[in-house]
Amino acid sequence: MEAIDLLIDARWVIPVNPPGRVLEHHCVAVRDGRIVDVLPAAQAQAAYHAAWRAALPRHALIPGLVNLHAHASMALMRGYADDIALMRWLQDRIWPAEARHVSPQFVYDGTLLACAEMLRAGITCFNEMYFFPGEAARAALEMGMRAALGLIVIDFPSAYAADADDYVAKGLALRDGLREQQLLSFCMAPHAPYTVSDKTFSRLITLAEELDLPVHMHVHETLDEIGQSIAQHGVRPLERLRRLGLVGPNLIAVHAIHVTPDEIALLVQNGSSVAHCPSSNLKFANGFAPVARMLAEGVNIGLGTDGSASNNRLDLFQEMRQAALLAKAVSGDASALPARRALAMATLDGARALRLDHVIGSIERGKFADLTAVEFTAPDMLPCYDPISHLVYAAGRENVSHVWVAGRLLVEDRELKNRPKNYLEKLAVLWQNRLSMETMA
């Protein structure tokens, strides 16, 4: 018998690749943080001797969920500015609060809180865009979570950097210092077309090509953004980005709500990806992304939560369900975005956008054992005719029982393994008091 570190025995193993496959009574064998085998339970007992075995007789084992767009530390602003339009939300509430409160400690504390929430919801990897990305990295590593760190760039000063050159220099230094960390990867993260100049974009495209990094940015989120671009640049944002050379296989276009058929074709032709954030889009009343058409045309689409200040939860089970239902309603086609595709968007397709699909996003030999177990015993999960359908239309984050990242158990029986609950509560109350005092002033 071959010695391994971990053997997970599940009622269903749903590998995501190939699409729609459900393996009943199978095991996943793990050694040194990677999957070495996926095989029937009876064969596994004879083939492997595991240092530790996880028996999940009423569970579905799926790849860890990939959150393709997040502002993690904004967990500290959950519910701070609700029920107002995006630009008013930014200009009147969020940007002033950030100017007064965002600091390395704010980002570290907020990211700890966000990681705890995401892990308990089965999310094992998040694509981050915010200030002080080094502090986000520190928090993610402490929690044992995988993170794609956005090297944020904007053309106005903040507590983090003085100007675009300073943002770029600090981002590159961070990447150089952390590039050997197994759980971390990096993206160039210009905030949006309306906060970044042509000169800065030109520099970023050169760096992205030299370093082979994805470019993660908000694009076509609102009609107002598009109108401003036409007024200032004479073209819509995506056309401006195309002329600058930013529309390519590196691009992760966040939101991409207001895209025309020609713009969808542009994304397809250039191999660009989209981060779809349905709950945030709905909450801001920004519109309905033509997801069914984008998928039919061949756009790679992953799912993101956006930040807790605009969602207000970091929950990809919610996003899967929202995405599937909205795609059906907007397209008028009940077969649009079936459950198996929604699950792929939350796992392998998000990993593909981050260029991590060779190591995460599906349950396959050689990939890291980033895994999430979902329990099917609650009354609202019974009966089960199709476990993939259940994962998208019936399950919620409250059904997540176990989570592993690179074979390390981080959530067991719905409880975090490495961060006391009362610590997070005290941390959240501390920041709530600070921001509440400002609101009442």
N, C-alpha and C positions, 0 to 999 in steps of 0.2 A: 504494500500500500504506500502511496505517495503522501508525504507529510505536507500539510498546508496550514495556513494560519486560521482560516475561517471557512466554514461551510454553511451556507444559508439554504434552508429547505423550505420552499414556499408552495402554497396551493397553486398559485399561478406565477409564472415568470413571464413578463411582457418585455421583450428585448427592444422593441420599437423598430429595429432593423433586423429582418425585413418587415415592412409595414403590415400591421394587423395581426401579426403572429402572436398566439397565446400558447405557452408551454405549460401543461398541467403537471403538477407533482414533479417539479424539476428542482435542481439544486444549482447554486452558483458557488464555485470554488475560488477562493482568493488566497494569494500569496504575495507578500511584499507590496501590498496595496493595490495589486492588479488582479483582474479576472483571469484565471488560468483555464477555466472550463465551465460550460453550461451543459448539464446532462440530466437524464432522468434520475429521480431520487434513488431507485433501486440500484442503479449502476454506481452512483456516487458513494453509497455505503461500502461497496466493495473496492472502490478505486482510491479513496482518500481517507487519510487519518488527519482530522482537524484538531488544532489546539483549542478551538472554540467553535461550537455549533449553535446556530440560531434556528429554532424551529418556529415556522410561521404557517401553521396549518390552515388558517382562515384569512390569508393575506394575499395581496398582489404585490409582487416585487417589480418595481419599475426603475428606470434610470433616474438619478437625481435630477430635479427640475432646474432649468437654466433660466434665470431672470435676466433678460436681454437689455433691460434699461431700468436703472435705479439711481436714486439720490439717497443713499442709505442713511446718512446722518440726519436727514430731514424727518426721521422718525421722532425727533424731539419737537417737531412742529405739527404733529398729528392733531388735526382739528383746530389749528391755530387761526386759519383764515378760510372758512368754508362758504360755499354758496355765492361766490362772486366770479365774474369773468376772468379769464387768464391774465390779460394785461393789467387789469386793476389789481388782481391778486399779487402779481409780481411787483408792480410799481408802488402800490400803496401799503402792502403788508409785508411781503416776503423779502424783497430787497432791502427795505429799511431795517427789518429785524436782523437780517444777515449782517448788515453793516455794523450793527451794535453788538452782536452776540457770536458770530462765527469766529472760531479760534481753533487751534489744534485740539484743545480739550473738548470743545463742542463736537468736532468731527469724530474723535475717538469714542466719546461716550455715546453719541448717536448711532455710530456704526455698530458698537457692541449691542445696543438695543435692537437694531435692525437685524443683525445676524441671528440673534436669539429668536426673533420672530420668524425669519426666513427658514432657519433650520427646522423649527417645530412645524413648519408648513411644507417640509419636504424639499426645499430649495437648497441645492448644494453649491451653486455657482451664481454669482451676480456680476453684472456689467455696470460698473460704478462711474458716475460723473458728478464730481463735486470738488470743492476747495480742499486743500490739505490732503491730497490722496495718500501721502505717506502715513497719516494717522488712520485712514480707512484701512490701509494695508496692515498696520499693526493690530487693529481690532480684529480683522478677518483672520489673521494668522493665529491670534490668541484663541479664537473660537474654533479654529481648525477648518475654516470654510474656504472654498475656492473663490477667487475674485479676479475679474478682469478690470484693471485700474485705468480709468480714463485720465489722461494727462490733460487736465482742463486748460483751455485757452479762451480768453475773452479780451476785448480791446479796452477795458476800463479797469481801474485799480480796485483791489479788494484787500482784505486783511492778509490774504495769501501772497499776492504778487502785485507789483507796481504797474506793470504794463505787459504787452504781449510778449516781448523778449524775455521778461522775467518769468512769466508763466512757462514759456518753452524751456528755458534753462533749468528751472526747478523740476519740471517734468522729466527731462532727459536725465538729470542727475539721479532722480528717484529710480528710474528704470535701470540705470547702470548699477545702482546699489542693490537692487532687489531682483535682478533678472535671473538669478540662480534659484530663487525660491520656487519649489515645485508647484505650490498652490496658486501662484500669481502669474498673470499675463498682463498685457498692456494694450491700450488703444490711444491714439490721438483723439482728443475730445474737445474740438471747438464747439462752443455752446450752441450757436445757431447762426444762420446767415445775418440776422439783424444785430448781432453783437460782435461780429468779426469782420474785419476789413479785407478787401481783396489782397492787399499786401501780406497780411498775416496768413490768409488762406494759401497764397502761393508758396510761402515758406513751409507750411504744414504739409502740403502735398509732396514736396520734395523730401521732407523728413519721413513721411509715411512710406514712400517708395523705397527710400534708402534702408529703413529699419524693418520694412515689411510688416507694418502695423495696420490694423483696421482703423477707420476714421468714424467715430461715433458722434452723431450730432442730431439736434432737433431740426426737422425739415417739414415744411408745409403743414404745420400744426393748426394754423388758423387762417381764415380769409384775410384778416387784417395784416398778417405777416406778408401774405402774397401781394396785397395792395401796396404796402410800403416798399416792397422790393421793386415793383413796377415803377412807382413814383421816383425812387432813388437811382435805380440801375437800368430801368427800361425793359426789364425782363422778369419773369417769375424766378423764385429762388433756385429751383432745380436747373433751369437754363443757365443762370449765373454760375452755379457750381460746375455745370458741364463745361462752360467756356474756360473756367479756371483749371480744369482737369481733375476735379474732385469726384466726379461720378464714375466709379469703377468698381472692381471687385472688392476693394477695401471698404467701401462706404456702407455704414449701417445707418439708414435714414430712420430716425425715431419719429413715430406718429404717422407721417406720410398720409394724412387724412385727405387732403384736397389735391389729388393727383388726377390728371387727365389720361385718356387712353394713350396719347403720345408719350406722356411722362412715364406711364407704366412700361411702355415699350422701351423707353430709354433705360429704365432700371434693369429690365430683362437683358437687353443687348449688352449692358456693361457688367452684368453679374453682381449687381448690388443687392444688399439685403435690407429688409424693413423690420424695425422693432415695433410691433403693434401693441398698444396700451389701451385696450378697450374701456376699462373702468375710468381711467383718467380722462379719456376723450369724452365719455358720457358726462362725467361730473362737471366738466367745464363747458359743456354744450358746444364743443368744437366741431361736431359733425361726425359722419359715419365713413370710415375708411372703406374703399371698395375692395375688401379683402378677398372675396370670392373671385373677382375678376383678376386681381393680382396673382392669386394662386393658379388660376386657370392659365394665365399667360406665362407662368414659370418663375415668378419672383420668390426668392427664399424669404420666409417670414418667421420670425421668432416672436415670443411673447414677453412683454415687460410689465412691471407693475407701476412704473414711474415712482415718485416719492410718496411717503406716507402723508405729506402735507397736501397732496392733491388726489389721493386715492380713496380711502385712508388706511389701506391695509396692504401688506406685502404678501399676497396670496395668489399663487399661480393656478390653483384649482378654480378660484373665482374667475381668473382671466381666461382660462380654457373654456369654461362654460359661457361666459359673456361673448367671447370671440365666435364660438360656434353658433350661438343663437342670433347674434347680430348679423353674421354673414348670411344666414338663411333669410332673415327678415329683409335685409337690404337688397339681396339679389332676387328675392321672390322664389327661391329654390330650396326646398326642404332638404335636399341632398347636398347642398353646398357645405363645405367644411365639416365632413363627418368626424366622429369622435377620434378615430385613429389618426387623422391628420392634426386635430387639435393637440393630441398628446405629443405628436412629433414636433409641433411648433414649440411646445413647452420643454422639449428635451433636445433632440438631435438637430433640429433646424436652428435653434438658438446657438448651440455649440458650433454649428457650421458657420454662422455669421461671425463668430469670434475666432474662427480658424482653430477650434479645439475639437472638432468632430473626430479627429484621429485618436483622441485620448478619452473623451467623455461623450455623453449624449445617448448612448445605447449600451445594452448589456451584451458585450462581445469579448471574446478572448483577446487579451493584450491591453484592453482599456482599463483605466483606473476604476476601482470599485466604488464609484459614487452612486449610491443606491438609496432608494426610498421604499419603505414598506407601508402599505395601506391596508388597514384591517376592515374586513367586510362582515363584522358580527352585529353591528348596531341595527335596530329595527328599521331605520331609514336606509339601510344598505341591503335589505332583503326583500324578495328573493333576488338572485343574480343570474340572469340569462347570458349576459355578455360583459365580462369584467372591464373591457376597454370603454364600452359605453358608460358603465357605472362610474369609472374614474372621472369622466368628463361631465356627466349630467346628474350624478347622484352624490358622489363623494365630495368631501370638504377637507380643509386642512386639519380639522379636528379628528379625522380618521387616520392621520399619519401616526404610526406607532414607532417606527425605527428609521434612523437615517445614518448612513455611513458616508464618509468622504475619504477616498483613497484607502478604503478598508478599515478606517478608524470609526468606531461607534460613537456618534455624537448625540444621538437621541435614542433613548431606550424607554419603551413603554410610555411614550409621550413626554418624557422628562429630559431636559438638557443634562448632559453629563458633566459639563465643566464650567458652569457659571451659576452661582447661587441666585435664586429667584429674588430674594429680598434685596440683593445688591442692585439689581436692575430696577426694582421699584424705587429705591432711594435715589438712584441716579436720575430717573425720569422725573420724580417730584422736585428735585433740585432745579432742573432746567425749567420745569413748568412754572415754578415760583418766580424765576427770573423773568421769563417772558410774560407771565401774567401781570407782574408789577408794571411792566412797560405798557401793556394794554390798558390798564386802569388809570395810568398817569394822564 
